[in-house]
Amino acid sequence: MQERYDIVVVGAGHAGCEAACAAAQMGAETLLITMDMNKIAQMSCNPAVGGIAKGQIVREIDALGGHMAQVTDLTTLQFRMLNRSKGPAMWSPRAQCDRGRFIWAWRNVLENQENLSIWQDQVKELLVENGQVKGVETYLGITFLCRCVIITAGTFLNGLMHIGRTQLAGGRCAEPPSLRLSESIAQHGITVGRMKTGTPVRIDGRSVHFEDMTLQPGDEDFHRFSYSPLPSSPIMGRSHDSENIPQHKGKKEGFLPCWITYTNPAVHERLRQGLPDSPLYNGQIQSIGPRYCPSIETKLVTFADKDQHQLFLEPEGLNTQEYYLNGFSSSLPINVQLEALRLIPAFRDLKIYRPGYAIEYDYFDPTLLHHTLESKKVDGLFLAGQVNGTTGYEEAAGQGLVAGVNAALKCSGGGEFVMHRDESYIGVLIDDLVTKGVDEPYRMFTSRAEFRILLRQDDADARLTPRAYQLGLATAARYQHWIEKQGEINRILEFCKNYSVKADLINPYLETLGSTPLTKGCKLVDLISRPGLSFENLAPALPRLAQAIEQSPNRCEEIAEAAEILIKYSGYIERERQQAEKMQRLEELHIRGRFKYEELPSLSTEARQKLSNIDPETLAQASRIPGVSPSDISVLMVLMGR
C-alpha cells in the first residue's frame, strides 16, 4: 500500500507537533506519524514549560504562529516569571502544566488543523534515491511517498533505559524504542552518536506530609505565555473540586502550588551506598548526559561538600495524585531510591508510582545540517529536536517549527526561513548547533545570546510576527492583534514624551518614594527613566497616566510593561542594536563555495579542518566556529577582497 503527501513528520513530540502544524498551516499536505496517539506531545520528564531562556523560546514560537504557548496557557497549573529581580533581558516565564490535559489540548489542535493527517504506526526505514528523500516505510507495511521527511524521534532511536543494573529497551517508560530507523538514516553518511538523559521518581501525593515542606505559590498577575487571546476549548474545562485537595485551599481556582524540601546527610549516605550499582558509575552507561540537569548521584559526586540539595515537588495535574520530584533524577536501583527518599521527613511514609530511570538514545551530528535544519547529505531530509543533540521541550519545539516552515517552503519553491542571532533565541540555538556541534545535550541559556537585551520575552511578537505573517504562518487575526498592541505601546510612549510633570506638584510624592526631588519640571519619559520609578508607583500621583494606560482595550498591563521597558532601557537597546548591525555585515558576506579551505596554507591547520567540515554559509558563521581564530577570519576577508 502506498500513500502520497508533500511532507511526512516522524514523531509527535514537541518538535513533531510544531513541525506538522507549521507545514500544514503553510499549505503543505502533511502526515504526522506517531506510535501512540494518546501520547502526542507527551511531557516525558518534567510537566512544565519554559524557564531561563526556554520561556523566551516559547514566546517566540507563539509570535511565529506556533501553538506551544496557547496549549500551555490552557493547561497551566502554576505560572511564574523567573528572574524578576534582574533586568528584563533576563525575565523568563515558566508554567507548571496538567500533563494529561496538555496532550488532549495538542490533539485538539492537530485534529482540527487543515492539510494535516495523523497516522498511528512506527517508521522503520527512510527511503532515499540518488541522495533525495522519497518517503518512509512503516512496520505496518505502508509506504508513504513524499518530497520532504522531518525526523523528530526524540529519545526513541535505539532507546535503552537503565534502573540500577536492569536494562530495558524503550523510548520512554513502558513504550517501545524505534529500531532500524537510525541505521537507515546513518547509511547515507550522517554521523550518529549516543547521549543520555534521566527522569525522577513519580510520587503518590497521598503519602506525602505536605506540612513538612515549604509552599511555593505561583504568580497571580497578568502574565502568561501567549500574546494572543486564548481559543475556546471545551476539553480543557478547568473546574474541579478544589476542596478535596487540601494543599490547594486558598489558591486561585484551577491553579496549584509547588512545594520545596531538601535532601540531608542521611539521604546522601544511602545514595552513596548504591553508587556501585549506578549505571553512571559502574561502566554500564558510556554516553554523555546533560551538564545542567544532573542526576542526584552526579550531584553527590560533583558537589561532595554539600550536605543538602533542594527538591521541588510539582503536581502532574488537577485531578491526579501524581507528583514529579524535580531535582531527584536518578538511575539508581529502585530500593536505593525509595529508601533514600524515606529519610526525608516529608517523605517518611512515601509511596511511588514508578522509579526514576536513565535513558540512552541515538542523535545525529547537527553540523551536518543547514540553518534550515535540512541535511547536507540527503536532499529533503530535515532533523529537529533531541535527534540533533538538544534537551528540553522548548528547544525541540522551536526546531520543529523551523523545520516545518522550511520543508513547506522547499515543497512550494518559496526560499528559506532562517533567523539570525539578534532576531531570536531559536536563531541562536540553531546557529550554535550547526556551527559548533554538540558534545553534550544542548540546553539554552540567556548567556548563550550575545544580544539578549534585543531578545526579551516581552517583545517576541514585535520581532517575529510580521515575518510569520508574510510566510503565511501567523494568521491574520494574530497579525492584527500585534498591530493593535504595537499601536497602543506607541500611544503610551508618545504620551510619556509629551506629558509635562511640574516639580512643585510631584516632589512631595517623590519624597515618599525615596526618589530625589526635581529641580525643575520635566517630561514624564525622563521621570520614568529614573531607577525605582515606574508606571505603577507614579500612577497614584498622576491620574492622567493611569487613564492613558487604562485606555488600552486589551491586556493593558502587558502593554504598559512593554512601553516602560522601552523607556527605561532605550539606551541599552540602541547600543546593542548597533552592535548587531555591525555583526550583520559579516552575515551578509557569503563564503560557501568560494574557497577550498584545505588549499589555504595561510589558515591554521585546525581552521582548515573545521571550515572544510562545516562549510559555513557566511563569514559571521565562520567566526563562531570553535578553532577558527580572528586571524583566520582576517585571512578570509583579505582573500575575499582579492
Secondary structure, 3 states (H helix, E strand, C coil): CEEECCEEEECCCHHHHHHHHHHHHCCCCEEEEECCHHHCCCCCCCCEEECCCHHHHHHHHHHCCCCHHHHHHHCEEEEEEECCCCCHHHCEEEEEECHHHHHHHHHHHHHCCCCEEEEECCEEEEEEECCEEEEEEECCCCEEECCEEEECCCCCECCEEEECCEEEECCECCECCECCHHHHHHCCCCCEEEEEEEEEEEEEHHHCCHHHCEEECCCCCCCCCCCCCCCCCHHHCCCCCHHHCHHHCCCCCCCCCEEEEECCHHHHHHHHHCHHHCCCCCCCCCCECCCCCCCHHHHHHHCCCCCCCEEEEEECCCCCCEEEEEEEECCCCHHHHHHHHCCCHHHCCCCEEECCEEEEEEEECHHHECCCCEECCCECEEECHHHHCECCHHHHHHHHHHHHHHHHHHHHCCCCCCCCCCCCHHHHHHHHHHHHCCCCCECCCHHHCCCCCCCCHHHHHHHHHHHHHHHCCCCHHHHHHHHHHHHHHHHHHHHHHHCEECHHHHHHHHHHCCCCCCCCCEEHHHHHCCCCCCHHHHHHHCHHHHHHHHCCCCCHHHHHHHHHHHHHCHHHHHHHHHHHHHHHHHHCCECCCCCCHHHCCCCCHHHHHHHHHHCCCEHHHHHCCCCCCHHHHHHHHHHHHC
